Amino acid sequence: MSDSPNYREQVEDAFPELDSIESDELRERVVEAWVLGLERGGWRDIEDIPYAWNIHEVTNVEHVRGVTRIAARAAEEQREFHGADPDEDVVVAACLLHDVGKCYEYVDFVDEEALLDPDPTYATEEIPHSLSGYALAHEVGCPLAVQRAIPHFLGEVPKRTLEAELVKSANSASSNAITQSAMGITLQEWVEKYSQTQ
């Protein structure tokens, strides 16, 4: 079908941070996960996915990019100031994938014009996006180090790595900035009032 969205192009255009992943194979896996999520979610455009089910002024793309940028800078500080050695490819890939599950979770929270034909097998708010994001990364063959850094807010992974902590803290930093600017509240206040996982 000629008017089908070119998801690969959308993903590559949306996330210039992909270029900082040194491994060609890992970069390809990140793109594959997004393409699969967008196809199954039935999205017309990656930019139609909101940051949160009730915050549509900010896109998921903007948030994912913010998390990636914050984590990359934090990893640089960890390396230069503390002498730690976080795996930059893992950090960037996990950040880029940490909210790919919103392709499934948020189909019920946007206008129908944003969607083509969501696959009800996948596209549902029943599974939190951190878990469906992990599943997408697993399905396309991302390394375990990336997979385990994706579940970021429910405490699903018992042993957190340096890279996973970078993703989690960068996610909180970006999310706090977004909830403050969009609603005038902290992330914690947003979670207490609106979280679907409470």
C-alpha atoms as one frame of an Amber mdcrd trajectory, in Angstrom:
protein
   0.000   0.000   0.000   1.648   3.198  -1.206   0.214   5.470   1.500   1.496
   3.276   4.334   3.750   5.165   6.727   7.481   4.727   6.281   8.144   3.894
   9.912  11.864   3.317   9.443  12.276   6.811   8.028  10.114   8.273  10.804
  12.222   6.593  13.504  15.528   7.607  11.945  14.337  11.205  11.538  12.850
  11.378  15.043  15.946  10.115  16.850  19.234  11.590  15.588  20.771  10.083
  18.757  20.734   6.733  16.932  23.913   7.905  15.216  25.788   7.817  18.519
  25.294   4.038  18.845  28.590   2.607  17.605  27.283  -0.928  17.012  25.507
  -1.129  13.661  23.688  -4.242  14.846  22.395  -2.622  18.034  21.342   0.520
  16.172  19.367  -1.674  13.778  17.698  -3.528  16.678  16.564  -0.215  18.201
  15.036   0.871  14.889  13.387  -2.554  14.449  11.758  -2.358  17.881  10.278
   1.050  17.125   9.087  -0.003  13.653   7.409  -3.096  15.105   5.764  -1.079
  17.885   4.492   1.554  15.469   3.133  -1.081  13.051   1.310  -3.043  15.741
   0.090   0.120  17.443  -1.280   1.319  14.113   0.204   4.798  14.387   0.189
   7.163  11.432   3.182   9.078  12.746   5.672   8.559  15.563   5.107  12.210
  16.552   1.438  11.432  17.382   2.383   9.409  20.465   2.009  11.653  23.515
   4.406  11.842  26.450   1.637  10.666  28.798  -1.933   9.550  28.407  -3.051
  12.944  29.728  -0.157  15.177  28.574  -0.380  15.681  24.836   1.471  19.019
  24.666   4.744  17.079  24.729   5.430  14.146  22.426   6.922  10.843  23.434
   9.708  11.558  20.923  10.656  14.763  22.757  10.729  12.922  26.080  12.742
   9.959  24.728  15.266  12.338  23.185  15.490  14.280  26.446  16.105  11.111
  28.462  18.783  10.004  25.997  20.562  13.358  26.074  20.452  13.597  29.886
  21.731  10.035  30.333  24.533  10.476  27.781  25.777  13.580  29.598  25.515
  11.853  32.960  27.492   8.874  31.613  30.169  11.274  30.404  30.381  12.803
  33.892  30.545   9.346  35.477  33.449   8.482  33.208  35.395  11.747  33.442
  34.724  12.738  37.047  34.269   9.396  38.812  36.288   7.038  36.629  33.313
   4.724  36.060  32.820   2.939  32.759  29.173   2.835  31.663  28.588   1.201
  28.283  27.493   4.128  26.120  25.838   1.973  23.461  23.738   0.247  26.121
  22.802   3.571  27.715  21.732   5.198  24.444  19.893   2.132  23.139  18.028
   1.581  26.419  17.105   5.259  26.649  15.803   5.244  23.083  13.736   2.143
  23.868  12.589   2.910  27.405   9.203   4.246  26.192   8.759   2.298  22.939
   5.979   0.432  24.755   3.837   3.565  24.552   3.233   2.492  20.939   0.951
  -0.123  22.488  -0.237   1.476  25.724  -1.427   4.843  24.435  -3.634   3.883
  21.481  -6.742   4.398  23.630  -5.736   7.941  24.590  -5.433   9.672  21.216
  -7.891  10.789  18.550  -8.759   8.106  16.020  -7.169  10.224  13.267  -3.754
   9.428  14.748  -4.273   5.713  14.183  -4.599   3.362  11.252  -5.449  -0.153
  12.437  -4.052  -1.050  15.878  -3.527  -4.760  16.472  -5.594  -5.569  19.601
  -3.252  -8.463  20.389  -0.621  -5.877  21.344  -2.198  -2.420  21.413  -3.782
  -2.062  24.827  -3.357  -0.077  28.006  -3.465  -3.333  30.004   0.318  -3.803
  29.984   2.511  -0.948  31.289   4.776   0.465  28.599   7.980  -0.401  30.447
   7.046  -4.081  30.245   5.840  -4.060  26.650   8.970  -2.045  25.768  11.118
  -4.730  27.348   9.191  -7.346  25.352   9.783  -5.485  22.086  13.521  -5.183
  22.800  13.651  -8.879  23.637  11.698  -9.843  20.525  14.034  -8.013  18.128
  17.145  -9.436  19.804  18.553  -6.548  21.817  21.279  -7.640  24.234  20.244
  -8.485  27.780  22.119  -5.412  29.066  19.731  -3.218  27.051  16.619  -5.253
  27.872  17.178  -5.082  31.620  17.562  -1.286  31.561  14.141  -0.704  29.974
  11.774  -1.541  32.893  12.315   1.807  34.573   9.693   2.640  37.145   8.034
  -0.415  38.633  11.062  -2.128  40.150  10.622  -5.152  37.876  14.348  -5.918
  37.615  15.865  -7.054  40.927  19.495  -6.148  40.186  20.007  -2.777  38.568
  23.114  -2.034  36.519  24.948   1.270  36.202  23.358   1.697  32.778  19.864
   0.914  34.096  20.289   3.495  36.851  21.309   6.088  34.269  18.146   5.383
  32.255  15.972   5.534  35.370  17.445   8.777  36.694  17.425  10.469  33.271
  13.791   9.416  32.825  12.903  11.012  36.159  14.795  14.195  35.293  13.062
  14.566  31.927   9.652  13.609  33.327   9.916  16.110  36.175  10.732  18.858
  33.675   7.758  17.898  31.501   5.165  17.608  34.288   6.397  20.894  35.761
   6.202  22.775  32.460   2.956  21.172  31.232   0.976  20.956  34.486   2.891
  22.834  37.160   3.409  19.701  39.271   6.253  17.333  40.079   6.536  13.868
  38.611   5.681  12.387  42.021   2.513  14.492  42.209   1.596  13.361  38.690
   2.170   9.701  39.615   0.074  10.014  42.780  -2.802  11.665  40.940  -2.774
  10.102  37.462  -0.632   6.973  37.260  -2.409   4.006  35.741  -0.142   1.606
  37.646  -1.126   2.768  41.137
